[in-house]
Amino acid sequence: MKSALLSLLFAAFASLTAQTAGEAIDFDKARQLFRREQNGEKLSEADQQYLDRAKELRRRGSGGGGNGAQRKAPEHLEPLSDMTAEDRYEGEDGGLYGKGSNEPPAALKQAAAGALAQVQPLDNDGKPSAAGRVVFVSISMSNATQEFSTFKTIADADPRKSEKLTIVDCAQGGQTMAAWAQPEGRPWPEAMNRLQRAGVTPQQVQVAWVKLANAGPSGSMSQHLSILEADSTKVLHLLKQRFPNLRIAYLGSRIYAGFAKSGLNPEPYAYEGAFAVRHLIQKQIAGEPSLATDKSPLLLWGPYLWSEGEKGRQLDSLRYNAEDFGPDGTHPSTSGREKVARQLLEFFATNPLAKSWFAQ
């Protein structure tokens, strides 16, 4: 929850008395900058560096055990897609869908087939029309808009993409799940503005890519995932309300964060976000009322984007090098964005549970 995250950050900022790079951190200033960042405002380079230093000092000075503490990542993290049914991380087994499997269970495949069959070109009022559009949107924060906007560029030029598909990047800088979870939050009007500028309507949105992430996660895995999952569930409800014909939400988690230089979303938190994706999908399969398809779109994994840095993963050859990230080690550079964009393109163009609407 955004209020909970703000409270944690502000309390930590308020307790800081140390100095970084010879400059004392003014927690009031850091709090104001954090609010501006959460509202999607692009900070000046100096202000962003100041805020990043405050977050890092908060991470290092927050002690070792309370809700405000960020844990140190273990030397090795096994990609969820490479883990087996016998492997364990914090008590969790492997596989994107659990039990060591990266494939959806039969019941979910059947439900997905039904949802996919409903995706068709719609007119501005959301009625079936041969001259209508299928609209695909992104929902999340800065990393997501950087990655998805690159995906849109290469997808729009790809011959496999349907002429009836309109891709709209609605993800926005600073707008994490905590921000999107607010019904009157800043990201929603901007998302609607982007749809309007693309010449489409909310009634034509039928598919979404949602990247689950919050800023400054801390505490144990269960502590930070409980907040992320609660925020994400609210976002899914709002998506269904704002986009009444939304059929499927492909969920994703963060890319590798082993090069991160701040507490914005370091390891192991970036890695652990994948378990939030899996938990939500598993809850929907199990019949969790809050994720029923009258309140939420059908949930599926999109491409799994995490790989253990230069070590890579068994699933494919995806690796992340230091050059794939900007100065903060968290946001992707041009090469990092292209790697993610290619993963997105190949998934939506070839996966049996996506290609019918992407290439129809």
Helices and strands as residue ranges (DSSP letters): H 2-14, E 19-20, E 23-24, H 27-38, H 45-61, H 106-118, E 134-139, H 142-156, E 165-169, H 177-180, H 187-197, G 202-204, E 205-211, H 221-242, E 248-252, H 269-285, G 289-291, E 298-301, G 309-311, G 322-324, H 334-350, H 355-358
